[in-house]
């Protein structure tokens, strides 16, 4: 049994990898190299069959290797022969670049700081790249550490508190110590989404169009509106997106039910308690201000990839108006 997860972004994909890696769960996927992910985690590269043009079009082989060429114009070659010699000798690999990117990600280092660190870690590369006179100059600079000091009179002081390691450890603790709880939450929500989706798939397409027309006519009172809604739905199915539509609709239905179950009692509490209103109001403002995608990251880290994080991210955004409108409606009653 496996979950096919379409991440939609590199950030979501890497978050899913880190979450599964910290829990010791199996995960397989693909990403472009070089990247900090392969430099930070101990992953295994699954190699495809060698590239073959026709088989590649069917997804049966690896992609074609892309050649990298070093090119310089005639003026540069004649004016800077020493740089040309360096460029000829210069070589690297995806593994080395991934190592540097992992260092940047873990230490929050700048590209300049990472370059110094990289050359300190791989002095053998300098021997291959540089002539003796240039090598000594670079080694002296590396021994001095940072090649450029900050001017603190001109730059704003950096008082950032680096707590990323503590947050990572806390998330890792939640994933390992409370894995059973999160698995149960995931099972319940997955069952809810799956049940709604199966019910939607049981409804014939023509009945869906008729129901859409009837509801549209009832709500708007205009026949042409209902025909427009049904026609739009017809084109969704005509272009082959009917199954995806039901999948999205199932997620929305589950999120609506969960939002009501959470929002109605919280709205009643906020309307009757001044303290609860003062405590929840800033939180609700922040929840409604942040983009929905922001909530996907912690949801994926705690519950893994799939449809469940989408439900929770939608609930966080949708529960706010339910709480506000419930509280407002009760407070307006004498």
LUMSETOR-693231 format. One line per field, with one value per residue (C-alpha): chain; x, y, z; residue number from 1. Coordinates in nm, 3 decimals, padded with zeros to 5 digits. Each point is the difference from the previous one (the first is absolute). Layout:
ch <- c(A,...)
X <- c(X,...)
Y <- c(Y,...)
Z <- c(Z,...)
i <- c(NUM,...)
// end
This chain:
ch <- c(A,A,A,A,A,A,A,A,A,A,A,A,A,A,A,A,A,A,A,A,A,A,A,A,A,A,A,A,A,A,A,A,A,A,A,A,A,A,A,A,A,A,A,A,A,A,A,A,A,A,A,A,A,A,A,A,A,A,A,A,A,A,A,A,A,A,A,A,A,A,A,A,A,A,A,A,A,A,A,A,A,A,A,A,A,A,A,A,A,A,A,A,A,A,A,A,A,A,A,A,A,A,A,A,A,A,A,A,A,A,A,A,A,A,A,A,A,A,A,A,A,A,A,A,A,A,A,A,A,A,A,A,A,A,A,A,A,A,A,A,A,A,A,A,A,A,A,A,A,A,A,A,A,A,A,A,A,A,A,A,A,A,A,A,A,A,A,A,A,A,A,A,A,A,A,A,A,A,A,A,A,A,A,A,A,A,A,A,A,A,A,A,A,A,A,A,A,A,A,A,A,A,A,A,A,A,A,A,A,A,A,A,A,A,A,A,A,A,A,A,A,A,A,A,A,A,A,A,A,A,A,A,A,A,A,A,A,A,A,A,A,A,A,A,A,A,A,A,A,A,A,A,A,A,A,A,A,A,A,A,A,A,A,A,A,A,A,A,A,A,A,A,A,A,A,A,A,A,A,A,A,A,A,A,A,A,A,A,A,A,A,A,A,A,A,A,A,A,A,A,A,A,A,A,A,A,A,A,A,A,A,A,A,A,A,A,A,A,A,A,A,A,A,A,A,A,A,A,A,A,A,A,A,A)
X <- c(00.000,00.137,-00.114,00.058,00.065,00.017,00.190,-00.060,00.318,00.359,-00.055,-00.289,00.195,00.307,-00.217,-00.161,00.344,00.132,-00.314,00.011,00.376,-00.031,-00.275,00.192,-00.280,00.064,-00.031,00.100,-00.008,00.204,00.153,00.256,00.364,00.197,-00.210,00.050,-00.233,00.244,00.286,-00.174,-00.180,00.143,-00.204,00.048,-00.003,-00.220,00.153,-00.215,00.096,00.249,-00.145,-00.166,-00.198,-00.315,-00.019,00.053,-00.317,-00.187,00.165,00.209,00.356,00.204,00.004,00.271,00.312,00.037,00.356,00.151,00.238,00.235,-00.012,00.186,00.025,00.325,00.056,-00.021,00.237,00.263,-00.025,-00.028,00.199,00.046,-00.378,-00.037,00.246,-00.195,-00.330,00.153,00.112,-00.311,-00.234,-00.272,-00.285,-00.361,00.111,00.241,-00.258,-00.265,00.243,00.041,-00.375,-00.060,00.249,-00.179,-00.335,00.117,00.219,-00.203,00.328,00.040,00.148,00.326,00.026,-00.082,00.268,00.264,-00.125,-00.002,00.358,00.109,-00.167,00.151,00.356,00.078,-00.215,00.216,00.305,-00.175,-00.138,00.273,00.367,00.248,00.015,-00.378,-00.042,00.206,-00.201,-00.332,00.127,00.110,-00.344,-00.170,00.220,-00.116,-00.364,-00.255,00.146,-00.208,-00.104,-00.335,-00.019,-00.233,-00.029,-00.168,-00.190,-00.293,00.095,-00.095,-00.169,-00.190,-00.052,00.090,-00.251,-00.033,00.177,-00.233,-00.305,00.134,00.059,-00.350,-00.162,00.214,-00.115,-00.366,00.047,00.160,-00.166,-00.355,00.001,-00.297,-00.220,00.083,-00.056,-00.349,-00.082,00.124,-00.209,-00.321,00.041,00.105,-00.308,-00.223,00.146,-00.012,-00.364,-00.112,00.201,-00.152,-00.349,00.072,00.134,-00.323,-00.212,-00.040,00.135,-00.338,-00.162,00.276,-00.080,-00.373,00.058,00.230,-00.266,-00.272,00.206,00.117,-00.356,-00.116,00.276,00.013,-00.355,00.136,-00.001,00.298,00.217,-00.082,00.071,00.336,00.097,-00.097,00.185,00.317,-00.024,-00.052,00.322,00.192,-00.100,00.048,00.367,00.058,00.011,-00.313,00.189,00.230,-00.305,-00.158,00.331,00.017,-00.370,00.045,00.282,-00.214,-00.302,00.211,00.156,-00.342,-00.137,00.312,-00.007,-00.359,00.068,00.287,-00.127,-00.351,00.091,00.302,-00.220,-00.246,00.289,00.143,-00.343,-00.058,00.351,00.189,00.326,-00.037,-00.074,00.316,00.215,-00.136,-00.040,00.375,00.031,-00.297,00.138,00.333,-00.169,-00.207,00.292,00.250,-00.027,-00.158,00.317,00.188,-00.208,00.086,00.360,-00.062,-00.290,00.223,00.276,-00.235,-00.243,00.199,-00.091,-00.343,-00.345,-00.010,00.236,-00.215,-00.307,00.173,00.143,-00.349,-00.155,00.246,-00.097,-00.374,-00.070,00.075,-00.313,-00.212,00.121,-00.033,-00.348,-00.131,00.130,-00.127,-00.344,-00.044,00.125,-00.253,-00.290,-00.152)
Y <- c(00.000,00.342,00.362,00.177,00.360,00.282,00.257,00.296,00.172,-00.073,00.121,-00.242,-00.287,00.061,00.038,-00.337,-00.158,00.145,-00.101,-00.359,-00.016,00.113,-00.258,-00.280,-00.051,-00.108,00.266,00.015,00.300,00.207,00.345,00.193,-00.012,00.157,00.084,00.030,-00.297,-00.255,00.170,-00.003,-00.338,-00.344,-00.091,-00.272,00.090,-00.237,-00.022,-00.059,-00.195,00.184,00.272,-00.111,00.262,-00.197,-00.182,00.327,00.143,-00.287,00.065,-00.318,00.140,00.273,00.347,00.103,00.133,00.372,00.098,00.305,00.206,00.278,00.286,00.334,00.266,00.078,00.328,-00.166,-00.279,00.244,00.246,-00.247,-00.315,-00.083,-00.012,-00.215,-00.252,-00.007,-00.054,-00.285,-00.174,00.076,-00.295,-00.090,-00.245,-00.010,-00.165,00.284,00.266,-00.183,-00.009,00.378,00.059,-00.223,00.209,00.320,-00.145,-00.132,00.295,00.275,00.106,00.244,-00.111,00.179,-00.171,-00.334,00.047,00.056,-00.303,-00.216,00.084,-00.067,-00.340,-00.093,00.131,-00.276,00.181,00.311,-00.209,-00.112,00.342,00.255,00.057,00.014,00.380,00.044,-00.302,00.158,00.322,-00.181,-00.220,00.308,00.155,-00.321,-00.019,00.349,-00.120,00.245,00.196,00.308,00.149,00.166,00.372,00.005,00.379,-00.020,-00.329,-00.076,-00.223,-00.365,-00.105,-00.295,-00.287,-00.322,-00.253,-00.218,-00.295,00.010,00.013,-00.291,-00.204,00.077,-00.103,-00.314,-00.077,00.041,-00.228,-00.277,00.023,00.070,-00.186,-00.218,00.305,00.165,-00.328,-00.029,00.358,-00.075,-00.320,00.175,00.290,-00.229,-00.214,00.310,00.130,-00.343,-00.053,00.333,-00.060,-00.346,00.144,00.271,-00.256,-00.204,00.289,-00.021,00.298,00.086,00.001,00.231,00.244,-00.012,00.055,00.292,00.156,-00.051,00.146,00.289,00.083,-00.021,00.225,00.262,-00.016,00.033,-00.280,00.124,-00.001,-00.364,-00.089,00.180,-00.193,-00.333,00.082,00.088,-00.327,-00.184,00.141,-00.106,-00.358,00.042,00.088,-00.298,00.176,-00.155,-00.234,00.281,00.220,-00.265,-00.039,00.374,00.015,-00.285,00.191,00.315,-00.189,-00.161,00.338,00.169,-00.262,00.018,00.381,00.002,-00.255,00.214,00.348,-00.008,-00.091,00.233,00.280,-00.054,00.005,00.323,00.168,-00.083,00.042,00.329,-00.174,-00.257,00.281,00.190,-00.311,-00.133,00.325,00.051,-00.368,00.018,00.317,-00.174,-00.316,00.196,00.217,-00.275,-00.175,-00.345,-00.163,00.098,-00.247,-00.283,-00.018,-00.101,-00.220,-00.194,-00.027,-00.146,-00.201,-00.083,00.069,-00.053,00.154,00.035,00.301,00.172,-00.047,00.141,00.296,00.079,-00.040,00.243,00.262,-00.077,-00.040,00.368,00.148,-00.273,00.107,00.371,-00.022,-00.227,00.237,00.306,-00.152,-00.089,00.339,00.181,-00.177,00.192)
Z <- c(00.000,-00.087,-00.020,-00.330,00.099,-00.254,00.201,-00.230,00.117,00.091,00.358,00.058,-00.156,00.217,00.310,-00.071,-00.040,00.327,00.191,-00.128,00.056,00.364,00.066,-00.169,-00.254,-00.360,-00.267,-00.365,-00.231,-00.238,-00.005,-00.195,00.097,00.150,00.306,00.374,00.055,-00.141,00.180,00.339,00.003,-00.060,-00.309,-00.259,-00.368,-00.200,-00.347,-00.306,-00.309,-00.228,-00.220,-00.322,-00.198,-00.080,00.332,00.187,-00.157,00.166,00.337,-00.009,00.017,00.160,-00.151,-00.243,00.163,-00.065,-00.102,00.168,-00.209,00.109,-00.248,-00.006,-00.269,-00.181,00.185,00.341,-00.103,-00.124,00.289,00.292,-00.079,00.370,00.052,-00.310,00.144,00.326,-00.181,-00.199,00.318,00.200,00.054,00.249,00.050,00.116,00.325,00.082,-00.079,00.203,00.292,-00.018,-00.032,00.304,00.197,-00.106,00.105,00.338,00.102,-00.172,-00.159,-00.286,-00.336,00.085,00.341,-00.157,-00.265,00.269,00.194,-00.314,-00.093,00.358,-00.017,-00.339,-00.025,-00.252,-00.256,00.028,-00.086,-00.318,-00.096,00.077,-00.082,00.290,00.033,00.002,00.230,00.277,-00.016,00.028,00.285,00.195,-00.044,00.114,00.311,00.096,-00.006,-00.132,-00.290,00.074,00.332,00.050,00.062,00.300,-00.014,-00.340,00.024,00.224,00.292,-00.046,00.321,-00.146,00.240,-00.181,00.133,-00.309,00.160,00.301,-00.227,-00.208,00.316,00.126,-00.330,-00.004,00.356,-00.099,-00.300,00.204,00.344,-00.120,-00.331,00.108,00.065,-00.330,-00.183,00.151,-00.101,-00.350,-00.020,00.111,-00.240,-00.286,00.060,-00.002,-00.325,-00.162,00.100,-00.146,-00.316,-00.050,00.043,-00.256,-00.249,00.036,-00.132,-00.382,-00.190,-00.152,00.345,00.125,-00.281,00.075,00.372,-00.079,-00.221,00.262,00.287,-00.219,-00.101,00.362,00.137,-00.275,-00.136,-00.355,-00.255,-00.203,00.314,00.066,-00.364,00.020,00.315,-00.155,-00.322,00.193,00.189,-00.328,-00.143,00.313,-00.071,-00.375,00.048,00.231,00.335,00.150,00.232,00.120,00.057,00.224,00.184,00.069,00.087,00.251,00.170,00.014,00.140,00.273,00.082,00.019,00.242,00.217,-00.006,00.121,00.275,00.129,-00.087,00.143,00.361,-00.008,-00.134,00.287,00.248,-00.144,00.009,00.367,00.142,-00.011,00.093,-00.281,-00.245,00.103,-00.025,-00.329,-00.193,-00.076,-00.091,-00.236,-00.162,-00.064,-00.133,-00.249,-00.111,-00.080,-00.341,00.006,-00.134,00.318,00.201,-00.238,00.122,00.365,-00.107,-00.240,00.261,00.263,-00.213,-00.310,-00.363,-00.148,00.022,00.379,00.016,-00.264,00.222,00.307,-00.190,-00.133,00.347,00.158,-00.257,-00.009,00.372,00.066,-00.167,00.161,00.346,-00.078,-00.154,00.277,00.268,-00.185,-00.054,00.366,00.124,-00.221,00.174,00.293)
i <- c(1,2,3,4,5,6,7,8,9,10,11,12,13,14,15,16,17,18,19,20,21,22,23,24,25,26,27,28,29,30,31,32,33,34,35,36,37,38,39,40,41,42,43,44,45,46,47,48,49,50,51,52,53,54,55,56,57,58,59,60,61,62,63,64,65,66,67,68,69,70,71,72,73,74,75,76,77,78,79,80,81,82,83,84,85,86,87,88,89,90,91,92,93,94,95,96,97,98,99,100,101,102,103,104,105,106,107,108,109,110,111,112,113,114,115,116,117,118,119,120,121,122,123,124,125,126,127,128,129,130,131,132,133,134,135,136,137,138,139,140,141,142,143,144,145,146,147,148,149,150,151,152,153,154,155,156,157,158,159,160,161,162,163,164,165,166,167,168,169,170,171,172,173,174,175,176,177,178,179,180,181,182,183,184,185,186,187,188,189,190,191,192,193,194,195,196,197,198,199,200,201,202,203,204,205,206,207,208,209,210,211,212,213,214,215,216,217,218,219,220,221,222,223,224,225,226,227,228,229,230,231,232,233,234,235,236,237,238,239,240,241,242,243,244,245,246,247,248,249,250,251,252,253,254,255,256,257,258,259,260,261,262,263,264,265,266,267,268,269,270,271,272,273,274,275,276,277,278,279,280,281,282,283,284,285,286,287,288,289,290,291,292,293,294,295,296,297,298,299,300,301,302,303,304,305,306,307,308,309,310,311,312,313,314,315,316,317,318,319,320,321,322,323,324,325,326,327,328,329,330,331,332,333,334)
// end
